[in-house]
Structure formats: C-alpha cells, structure tokens
C-alpha cells in the first residue's frame, strides 16, 4: 500500500494521463469519451490541482448542452476508439433539432452533480493569485446561464407533475446501470423480436485487459447480455421518439422517478444558490425553491427508518430495494433528528458498513443481506469510490462529522492501492472494471486535500 502522499501524486498522474486537452476520459480503454457525472467528479478532483483546468472540464461538457438545457451523459471525442452505442446509434443530430450540431452526444443524461463541482472550484480559487481568481470568476459568470438552463430543464421536463422527483428514461441516467433498483421496471422492457443487439463495448474492452477477478472474469463483472438487450432496446425507443420528452414519457417502456438523483439535485440547487449569492448572479431564490421542492419529494418516499425509495411511474408503485440509493436523505438533508439517527444506525449496521466481511467499511452498492446482492456484478454489490464521496459530503452537510470522518478514512484506505479502479469487491477489496478510472483518482485527490 502507498502512503497518502504517494496516493495523491499517483492520482494527479492518472488525471494528467487521462487528459485529452479540455476533457478527461473516464478510463482510456473502457470509457474513451467524456461522461457527464464523471466530468463533475473529475472537476472536483482537478480543483485541488488547478481551478482553471477544473473549470475547463465543465466548460467542455456544457459546450455540448442541448437547446432544451439538457446536459448529455456522453460527449463523444472524435479521435477516440470505437464505442457502442456510439454517435451513429444515438443519431441525436439526425432525429432531434435540440441536439447540438457538434460535438456528437448521447440522448440521455446523468445525475446533476455539476453544481457541487462549481462550488468546489470557486472555493479552491480563493488561494490562487489575483489574475487566476479574476479569470475563473469571470468564466463561472459566463457559464452561469448554462447552469441555470440545466437546472430549469430538470425541473420543467423531468418533473412535469411537480412531485419533486426526477424522471429517468433509462437505468443509465441514474448512473447505476444494473442496480436491483431497476429490476422491476426493466422486466417491462420487451425488445422487438426483430431487434438485433449491437456489439457490447464493455465486455470486449475488459476482456483485452488484465482485470483480475479470478473466476469472476469480465462478463461476471458487468450487466448480463439479457440486461444489455433491454438497455439497447431503450436507446432504440428513445431514438424513435426523437428524444422529445413529452413523446418519451408517453411511449417509453421504462419510466422511473429516481430518488438518489433527486436528492443530488436538491443539494445541487442549494450549492449553486450559494455560488450565485456570492457572485451576485440571478436565480438564487429560484434555485432554493427547486431545492426545497425536491427535498420534499425525496423525504416523501422514506419509511420509518428514513430509508428512501424510487417510484415506478408506469405502475405507480414504490420500488423498495436495499441499495445505496436508500440513503438519499443524507445527501439532501431534511430528516427529523430521530429518523436521521435511525438512518445513520442502519448505515453503520451489519447490513451495510458494519458487515464483518467487508474489506473496507464503506457501503456496498447493494446490501450484502439483500437477495439480489452480487459482490462482483457492477451495481449489484461492489463498492464505488464516488458514492463514498457523495455520502461523506452529505454526512458533513447533515451535521454528522464523525460518521463522515470514518467513511473518509475507510475510502482512503481502499484507494491506497493506487489502482483507482472503477469499483471494488466488497469482501476481498479486489479492484474491478475500468482502470485507472478518472473519477476514483479525483475522489482520492479531493479527500486527501481536506
């Protein structure tokens, strides 16, 4: 294991190596393009090295913003290796006038973590020289209309009924692709018999790399082929609907209110409001109103423990699964003290971070006590450093510094291998997925700098 100074140096080296000039690829072999919430985490880490370069990451991402205000989940780099589904499969420019003419993008989104990165960048630049401070503040001001448009899109188009919960069209939009959260809704996704699945990039990329995992090879670490057929069919349905929100919401097989993304959005609205207030920008009260609306939405899904649930909008039924998303209230806050205490006790219990078999006391993506738990398969059990970061950050916001400190130390111990894997086996600590993964390196940098 490396010392923490060595981990920080290695993390900075990884981000430099994955830098393609204005954008940082998520992982060179497996994810050779820019992903939306990866870019936000990358910016959070880069802020510890250069506020100016961190802001450039967001500027590149928002340069691909759609006319509706949507920030796409992938921005394709023209010089990167082939990837599926690629620009031709999404065909956004061909079927939707709201898509940008360039660069090519996907037609869906990811959780809105970006405001958290803007806040980090503004905080970081305070120790820079006066010239960099002026430059970064001026560029944040220039980016502000795009940030507001993104938040307004989510309110108007992804919560049209005013529930205070963000509607997603695909498990990819949650960032937690094959989480048990989506097993029920995905059961209703029935691909046409005439549909021909395309070649998977993930398994093929991992098969050509030294991924470890012993008997759990690349296929065992990823969503199944049956899952992927449904994912690919939803892309086809979205393309046929022209990525028009109203048409999609009327026709798509998969339609879910994502409680974890909603909690992120509530917190992001507050964070962005603090930036606007500090810089004297418009929309502060509007952002605070959005934050309050989505906090209410998240809390309205919770049980007696404070544990939250997604909502299947096709069946109007809560999806109560033992996944990390249930801790959403720790991101947005608002639980009364007694239920927050019960939720923290649950997080520390043997069902989660207190499980005696864990290599590191950070939350698995699915509880080891859940029937759907799988310690190697992507979001069905492995531990993910950015999820640790979000919970650490949320615990600090909720006034729980001791719990935040314990999780921070456990996360840094996990990342001390210097591999910066995409995700980790919860019991053996074995690194899985893409590596070196930019967002894992970014998480290490930010946590080490606190």
N, C-alpha and C positions, 0 to 999 in steps of 0.2 A: 504494500500500500504506500502511496505517495504522501508526503507531508502536505499540509494545506497550501503552503506557498507553492509547492510543485503542482498541485491541482489547479491553482489559479493560473499559473504560467501555461500549463497544458491546455486549459480551457481557452485562454486567449489565442493560443497557437491554433486550436481547432477552428475557432471563428475566423481567424485570418485565412486558414487553408480553405474554408468553405465559402469565402467571399468571392463573388464574381464581379465585383465592381458595381456598387449600388444595390445589390441584392445578395443575400446569403442563402445558398441552397440548404434545404433541410438536412439532407445526407447525400453525399455525392453519388453513391451507387444506387441507392434505393429510391431516393426522392430528389431528382436532379433539377427541381424548379423551386419557385417560391410558394410556400403555403402561408395562408393568412395569419392563423394564430401562432404558427411557428415564428413568423416575422415579428410579431409583437413581443414574444419571449426573447427572440434574438436581440431586439432593440433594448429590452430591459437589461440584458447582459452587456451589450455594447456600450450602454450609457456609463458603465463603470470604467470604460476604456476611453471613449470619445463620444461626447454628447452629439457632436456634429455628425459623426458616422452613424450613430444610432438613429438620429432623425432621418438620415438619408434612406434607411431601411423602410421607414414608414412612408416617406415620400414616393419611393419606388412602388410600393404596394398601392397607395392611393392614386397614383397616376393611372392605374388600371380600373379605377372605380367606374361603375356603370352609371348611366344617366339617371337612373332611379335613386342613386345613393348607395346601392349595394356594393359591398367590397367582396370580390370573388374569392373563393377558397384556394384557387391556384392561379398564379400568374406564370405563364409559360415562358421559358427562356429559349430563344430560337436556336442557340448553339448547344443545347443540352442533348443528351442521348434520347432516343425514342422512349415514350412513356404512354401507357394506356390506363385510363382513357385520355387521349391527347386532344389537341385543338380540333382535329377533324371530327372526332367522335362527338365532342360537345357541340361543335358547329354554331357557337353563340352568335358570331357576326352574321351568319347566314340566315338565322331564323328570328333574331331579336334586334330591333332597332336601338334598344337601350344599351346593348353591349358596345364596348369601345372598339373602334377600328383597329387599334393596336395599343398594347400588346394583346396577344391571344390569351383568353382566360377560360376558366370553367364557368358553369352557370349557376353555381350554388355558393353558399357562404360557410363561415366557421364562427365559433364563439367570439364575441366582440371584446377582446382583451386589450385593444389598441390604446384606449384612454389610459390604462394603467401604465403603458409604456411612455406615453406623453408626459404623464406626471413624473415618472422616474427621470426622464430626460431633463425636464425643467429643474428638478431638484439637483441633478448632477452638474448642470452647467453653472450653478452658483459658485463653484470653486474654480471655474475656468477664468481665463483673462477676459478683460472687458470687451475685446473685439469678438471673441467667440460667444460671449453672452449676448451681445447685440445681434450677431448673426443667427444664433439658434432661436432666440425670442422672436426675431423677425420672421423666421421660417415657420415657427409654430403659428404665428398670426396668419401667415399665408395659407397654412394647412387647415386652419380653423373652419372655414366653410365646408370643406370636405368631411371633416369630423362630424360637424353638425348634421350634414346631409345623411351620413351613415346612421347616426342615431335616429334621425327622423324617419328614415326608411324602415328601420326595425320597428318603430312604434306604429307607423301607418300601415305598412304592408305585412308585417309578421305578427301583429296583434290586432287585427281589424275589429275583433269583438270586445276589445278592452279588458281582457282577462288579467293582464299583467303577466302573461307568459308568452314566450317567443315560439312561434310555429316553425317547425323544421320540416323539410321535404325529403330528407334522406338522412340515414344514420351518419353519413359523412359530415353533415352540417353540425352535428353535435361534437365532432372530433373523436367520439368514442364508437368507432365504426360497428363493431360486432358485440357491443355490450349486451348482456342479458336484458337491459332496459328495453331493447327493441325486438326481442324475440316474438312477442305477441303481435305487434304491428307488422313485422316482416312476414309473419305467417299469412297475412292477407295480400301479400305481393305475389301475383301469379304471372310469370312471364308468358308471353305468347308462345305457343308451340313452334311458330315459325322463327322465333328469335334465335340468332346464333351468337353465343357469347364470344367475346374477344379475348385475346391472349392476356393473361394476367402479368403485370409487370413485377408485382411484389415477390411472388414465389420464385420467379426466374432470376431476379436480381439477387435474392438471398442465397439461392442455390449455387451461385457462382462465387460466393464469398465465404470466408471462414467464419461461420456464425456461431459455432458452438452448439450446445443444447443436447449433445449426446444423441440418444434415441429420438429426442424431440427435434427433428430436423426442421427445415424452413417451412414446410407445409403445416407442420403441427403448431407452429408459432403464429400462423396467420388465420384469417377467416377462412371457412371452408369454401369449396367450389360452389356448393349449394347457396351459401350466403352471397358469394360474388355474382352468381347468376341474377339474384334479386337486385343487387346493387347496380349491375349493368342495365337491367331492365328499367329501373327507375330513371337512369340517365336518359334512356330512350323515351320514356314517358315525358320527362321534362323537356326534352328537345322537341317532341311533337307538339307540346303545349306552348312552344315558343318562349319558355321561361317567363311567361306572363303570370304574375302572382294570382290574379283572380281565376284564370283558367286552371292553373295548377291546383289551387285549393278546391276547385270543383271536381277535378278529374283524377288526381293522383291517388294511387293505391295507399301510399304511406303519408300520413299527416299526424304529427305529434306535437304537443306543447312540451318543450324541453326545459325542465326546471333548473338544471345546472347552468345552462346558457343564460336563462332569465336572471339568475342570481348574479352572474358575472355582469350582465347588462345593468342591473340596478346599481351595483358597486361602481361600474364604469361611468355611469351617469354622474354619480357624486364626485368621482375623481376628476372627470372632465370639467365639472362645475367649479372645482377649486382652481383649476388652471384658468378658466375663463374669468373667474373673480379676480385672480391675481394679476391678470394681464388686461383687465377692463374690457373684455370681449362680450359680445351679445349672447343671449340664450341661456344664461346661468339659471334663471328661475325655471325655464322650460326643462332643462336637464334635471334639476332637482325634482320637478314634478314627475318626470319619467321614472326617476329612481324610486320615488315613493310608490308609484303605481306598480312597478314590477316587484318591489319588496312585498307589497301586499299580496301580489299574485303568488309569489313563492311561498309565503307563510300560509296561504290558504290551502296549500297541498299537504301540510305537515300533519303527522299523527301526534299522539300524546308524548312521544319522546322528542319531538321536534324534527323528526326524520321526514324528508320531503319526497315527493313522487312526481313523475311525469304524468301526462294526460294524453291518452289515445283519443284524438279528435274525431276519428272515423267511428269510434264506438262509444264515445263519451264516457270513458272509464279510466280511473286512475291505474297507473302501472306501478305497483308497489313491489319493487325489487331491492334486494340487498346489495346495492352498488354504491360506489363512492359518490354518485350524484345525490344520494340522500342527505349528504352533509352540506347541501347548497346554502342553508340558512347561515352557516358560518362564514360565507362569503359576503352576503348582503346585509347580515345583521337583522335585528328587529325582534328576535325571540325574547319573550319574558325570561327573567333570570332562572326560574325553576326549570323551564324546558331547555334553556341553553345548557344548564348544568347536566341535565339528563343526556343531552346530545353529546356533550364532552365525555361523559362517562361511557357512553356507547362507543365513541371513537377510541377510547383507551382500553376497551374491554377485549376479552379473548376472541370476540367475533371480528375484531379489526386489528388495531395496532398492538394490542396486548396478546395476540395469539402466540403461544410459546414456541411455535416452529419458525417464526419469521427470522430471517437473517438480519433484517433491519426494521425497526419499529416505525414503519411508515405504512400508510393504508394501501392494501391491495385494491385493484380496480373493482373487484367483486369480493364480497366477504368469503373467507375460507369456509364458513359454515353454510353458505348458500348451495343449493343443489346444482346450480349452473356453474359453480366455481371450476376453473381450469387454470392451473398455475403457469401454463406456458402460452395459452392462446390469446394473445393480443389484449383486448379489453375485458377478458373474462376472468382475470386473476392477477396478471403481472402488475408490478408497481411502476409508476410513471413519474419521473422527477418533476415535470411541470405541474402535475396535480398536487404533489407535495408542496411546491412553491405557492400555489393558489391557496391551499389550506393554511400554510404558515402565514401568508399575508392576511387572510381572512381572520385567523385567530388573533393576530395583532390588532386588527380593526375592531374586533369584538371585545377587546379588553382582556384577552387571555394570554399574556406574555409568557407565562411558564410553559403552557402547552405548546405555544409557538416555538419556544426555545428548544424543547425536547425534540420536536419534529425537525427543526433546522439541523440540530446536531446529528440526528439519525440519517437525514438526507445527505449531509456532507460525508458521513462515514460511508454511505452507499456509493457516492461518487468518487471516493478516494482511490478507486481502482484506475482512474484516469481514462477509462474506456469511453465514457459518456455515451452509453447505449441508449437506444430509443426507449427500452423498458427492461425490467429485471424480474427474474424468477423470485417470488417472494420468500421461498424457503431456502434455496441454495445460494441466492444472490447472483446467479449466473446472468451475464448480460445477453440480451436478445435484440433482434430487429436491426434497424439501420445503425451504423456506427462509422465514424463518430457523428452523433446526432447534434446538430447545432443548438437546439433548444435545451438539451441537457447540459451542454457546456455553458450556455448562457445562465441557466439556473445556478450552476456552481459559482460563476463569477459574481452574481448578484448576492447570493447568500454569504459568500466569503467576505464581501465588502461591507457587510452591515456592522 
